[in-house]
C-alpha cells in the first residue's frame, strides 16, 4: 500500500477515536449473470456505478447481500463499530451493508479495499449516489492495514476471486482480478483468511462467498482450527454454480488458537484515544 494510503487509514482510526471519546456511537468466467429485484434495504442497481474493468453486481453479489439481509437483526444487535469489505468491486455490497445498518448512525464506520483502482473509484461513486460513506483504499487484500486495524474490525464481508483458473491469471490486472482464483479457486481465498483473522475483533464476524469447487467444508475446517465456529448462512444454486455464504465468528470452545487476544495487549479505547480525528478519502495514484 502506498504511503499516501496511510492517511485514509488514519481517517478511519480518527473517526473511531472520536467514537471512543464521545461514546456515540460480465460474460464473465463462471461468475453468474446479473439479476435484479433487490429491496429498498439495499443498494439500487440503477444507482450502482460501472466501469468496463470493474465486476458488476451479479448473482454472487446478490446472494451475499441476501445473506446479510437475513442476518440484519443480528447485525443491528451486534452494533459493529467498523465494517469492512475486501474486494469491493462496484461497491454494491458495502453500500448495501451501510444502508442496512444506517439506523446505527455515526456509531458505525465503513472501510473497503480493492486491488483495482477503477473499482476504488467506482465504489466511491456508488456510495455517493446512495448518500452513504465509506473510506475506499486501493490495496491488495489488506496490505498495509494489518497492524493498524488489528483486532478492530467487527464485520468483514468478502466476495473473493473464487473461480478456478491457471495460476498465472491471478496476477492479471483489471476485471480479471475479480474472479481469478487459481488452483481450485482457493489461492486468493487462502491468502484472505489469515489476513481477516488478524483484523477481526473478538466479537467480529466474517461473511464470505465460496463456490462448491472451493471445498467450503475444508475452509470451515481450517477456520475451526484457528478458533472460529462457522455455518452456511445461505446456499443458492445458479445455472452454472452452487454458491455458499459462510459465516465465521470467534469461539473459544473450538480450535486451539488463543493468540488473538494476546496480540492486542493495549485496550482498544486507550489506543484509539491517541489518534487524531480526520475525514479523508484517498485514491492511490497508479
C-alpha positions in Angstrom: 0.0 0.0 0.0 1.4 3.4 -1.0 2.5 5.8 1.8 -0.4 8.2 1.0 -3.0 5.5 1.7 -2.0 5.6 5.4 -3.8 8.9 5.5 -7.1 7.1 4.6 -6.5 4.6 7.3 -5.8 7.4 9.8 -9.2 8.9 8.8 -10.9 5.6 9.9 -8.8 5.5 13.0 -9.6 9.1 13.8 -13.4 8.6 13.5 -13.1 5.5 15.7 -11.1 7.6 18.2 -13.9 10.2 18.3 -16.5 7.5 18.9 -14.5 6.1 21.8 -14.2 9.6 23.2 -17.8 10.8 23.0 -19.5 7.4 23.3 -21.6 7.8 20.1 -21.9 5.8 18.8 -19.7 -9.6 -17.2 -19.7 -12.5 -19.9 -17.6 -13.5 -17.0 -15.9 -16.9 -16.4 -18.3 -18.8 -14.2 -19.4 -15.8 -12.2 -23.2 -15.8 -12.5 -25.1 -13.4 -14.7 -26.7 -10.2 -13.5 -30.2 -10.1 -12.0 -32.3 -7.6 -10.2 -35.2 -7.3 -7.7 -33.4 -6.0 -4.6 -35.3 -4.1 -1.9 -35.0 -0.6 -0.6 -32.9 -2.1 2.2 -30.0 -2.5 -0.3 -28.2 -0.5 -2.9 -30.3 0.2 -6.0 -28.9 -1.3 -9.2 -29.7 1.8 -11.3 -27.5 3.8 -8.9 -24.6 1.4 -8.9 -21.7 2.9 -10.9 -20.0 0.9 -13.6 -16.7 0.7 -15.5 -15.6 -1.8 -18.2 -12.8 -3.0 -15.9 -14.9 -3.5 -12.8 -17.0 -6.5 -11.9 -20.7 -5.6 -12.0 -23.3 -6.9 -9.4 -24.2 -10.5 -10.3 -25.8 -13.5 -8.6 -22.9 -13.9 -6.2 -23.2 -10.3 -5.2 -26.9 -10.7 -4.6 -26.6 -13.9 -2.6 -24.1 -12.2 -0.3 -26.3 -9.2 0.2 -29.4 -11.5 0.8 -27.4 -13.4 3.4 -26.6 -10.1 5.1 -30.3 -9.1 5.0 -31.2 -12.4 6.6 -28.8 -11.6 9.4 -29.7 -8.0 9.7 -31.4 -8.3 13.1 -28.2 -9.9 14.5 -26.0 -7.2 12.9 -28.1 -4.5 14.4 -27.8 -6.2 17.8 -24.0 -6.5 17.3 -23.8 -2.7 16.7 -20.5 -3.0 14.8 -18.1 -0.1 15.1 -16.1 -0.9 12.0 -17.3 -2.8 8.9 -15.0 -3.7 6.0 -15.4 -5.2 2.6 -12.3 -6.8 0.9 -12.6 -6.6 -2.9 -15.4 -4.1 -3.2 -15.7 -4.0 -7.0 -18.7 -1.9 -7.9 -19.5 -1.0 -4.3 -22.8 -2.8 -4.3 -22.2 -4.9 -1.2 -20.5 -2.3 1.1 -23.2 0.2 0.1 -26.0 -2.3 0.8 -24.5 -3.0 4.2 -24.2 0.7 5.1 -27.9 1.1 4.1 -29.0 -1.9 6.2 -27.2 -0.5 9.2 -28.0 3.1 8.6 -30.1 3.3 11.7 -27.0 2.8 13.8 -25.9 6.3 12.6 -22.4 7.5 13.2 -21.7 4.7 15.6 -20.6 2.5 12.6 -17.8 3.3 10.2 -17.1 1.6 6.8 -13.9 0.7 5.0 -13.5 -1.0 1.6 -10.4 -2.2 -0.3 -9.8 -3.4 -3.8 -6.6 -4.0 -5.8 -8.2 -2.5 -8.9 -8.0 1.3 -8.9 -11.0 1.5 -11.2 -13.0 -0.4 -8.6 -12.0 2.0 -5.9 -13.3 4.9 -7.9 -16.5 3.0 -8.9 -17.2 2.1 -5.3 -16.8 5.7 -4.3 -19.3 6.8 -7.0 -21.8 4.1 -5.9 -21.5 5.2 -2.2 -22.0 8.8 -3.1 -25.1 8.0 -5.3 -26.7 6.4 -2.3 -25.8 9.1 0.2 -23.6 6.8 2.4 -19.9 7.0 3.2 -17.0 4.6 3.4 -13.3 5.1 3.1 -12.1 3.2 0.0 -8.5 2.2 -0.4 -6.6 0.7 -3.3 -4.5 -2.1 -1.9 -4.0 -5.9 -2.2 -6.5 -7.5 0.2 -5.5 -5.6 3.4 -1.8 -4.9 2.7 -0.6 -2.1 4.9 -3.6 -2.2 7.2 -2.9 -5.3 9.3 -1.1 -3.7 12.3 -3.2 -0.5 12.4 -6.5 -2.3 12.3 -5.6 -5.4 14.1 -8.4 -6.7 16.2 -10.7 -3.7 15.5 -13.0 -4.9 12.7 -16.4 -6.2 13.8 -17.8 -7.2 10.4 -15.8 -8.3 7.3 -17.6 -9.2 4.0 -15.8 -10.8 1.1 -16.9 -11.9 -2.4 -13.4 -13.3 -3.3 -11.9 -14.3 -6.6 -13.2 -17.9 -6.4 -13.1 -19.2 -10.0 -10.6 -22.0 -10.6 -8.1 -20.6 -13.1 -4.5 -21.1 -14.2 -2.2 -19.7 -11.5 -0.8 -17.0 -13.8 -4.2 -15.4 -14.2 -4.1 -14.3 -10.5 -1.6 -11.7 -11.5 -3.9 -10.2 -14.1 -4.9 -6.6 -13.7 -8.3 -5.0 -14.1 -11.5 -7.0 -14.1 -9.7 -10.4 -14.2 -8.6 -9.8 -10.6 -12.2 -10.1 -9.5 -12.6 -13.7 -10.5 -9.2 -15.4 -11.0 -8.8 -17.7 -8.0 -6.0 -20.1 -9.2 -5.9 -23.8 -8.3 -9.4 -24.9 -7.1 -10.2 -21.2 -6.8 -8.5 -21.2 -3.4 -5.2 -19.4 -3.9 -6.6 -15.9 -3.2 -9.1 -17.2 -0.6 -6.2 -18.9 1.3 -4.4 -15.5 1.5 -7.6 -13.6 2.6 -8.5 -15.9 5.5 -5.3 -15.3 7.7 -5.4 -11.6 6.9 -9.0 -11.4 8.1 -8.3 -13.3 11.3 -5.7 -10.5 12.1 -8.3 -7.8 11.7 -11.4 -9.3 13.3 -12.2 -8.2 16.8 -13.0 -10.8 19.5 -16.7 -10.3 18.7 -16.1 -10.0 14.9 -18.0 -11.8 12.1 -16.8 -12.8 8.7 -19.2 -13.3 5.8 -17.7 -14.9 2.7 -18.9 -16.4 -0.6 -17.5 -19.7 -1.6 -18.0 -21.9 -4.7 -18.6 -25.6 -4.3 -15.3 -26.2 -6.2 -13.6 -24.2 -3.4 -14.4 -27.0 -0.9 -16.4 -24.9 1.7 -16.2 -27.8 4.2 -12.4 -27.6 4.2 -12.5 -23.8 4.6 -14.7 -24.2 7.6 -12.3 -26.9 9.0 -9.3 -24.6 8.6 -11.1 -21.7 10.3 -12.2 -24.1 13.1 -8.6 -25.0 13.8 -7.9 -21.3 14.3 -10.7 -20.9 16.9 -13.6 -19.9 14.6 -17.1 -21.5 14.5 -18.9 -21.4 11.2 -22.2 -22.1 9.5 -23.6 -21.9 6.0 -25.8 -18.9 6.2 -27.2 -19.2 2.7 -26.8 -21.5 -0.3 -28.0 -20.7 -3.8 -27.7 -22.8 -7.0 -27.5 -20.9 -10.3 -27.3 -22.4 -13.8 -23.5 -22.6 -13.6 -22.6 -22.9 -10.0 -23.5 -23.6 -6.4 -22.8 -20.6 -4.1 -22.4 -20.7 -0.3 -22.3 -17.8 2.1 -20.2 -18.8 5.0 -20.3 -17.0 8.3 -17.5 -17.3 10.8 -17.1 -16.0 14.4 -14.6 -16.4 17.2 -15.5 -19.2 19.6 -13.2 -20.1 22.4 -14.7 -23.5 22.6 -13.3 -24.6 19.2 -9.8 -24.9 17.9 -6.7 -24.2 19.9 -5.8 -20.7 18.8 -5.6 -18.4 21.8 -3.0 -16.0 20.4 -5.5 -13.4 19.0 -6.2 -11.8 22.4 -2.5 -11.9 23.3 -1.6 -9.9 20.2 -3.6 -6.8 21.4 -2.2 -6.0 24.9 -3.4 -2.4 24.7 -7.0 -1.7 25.2 -8.9 -0.6 22.1 -10.1 2.6 23.7 -6.7 3.7 25.1 -5.1 3.2 21.7 -7.8 4.9 19.7 -7.9 7.9 22.1 -4.4 8.8 20.9 -5.4 9.0 17.3 -6.3 12.3 15.6 -9.7 12.8 14.0 -9.7 13.4 10.3 -12.1 12.7 7.4 -10.3 11.9 4.1 -10.8 9.6 1.2 -7.6 8.9 -0.7 -7.3 7.5 -4.1 -3.9 5.7 -4.7 -2.4 7.0 -7.9 -1.0 4.3 -10.1 
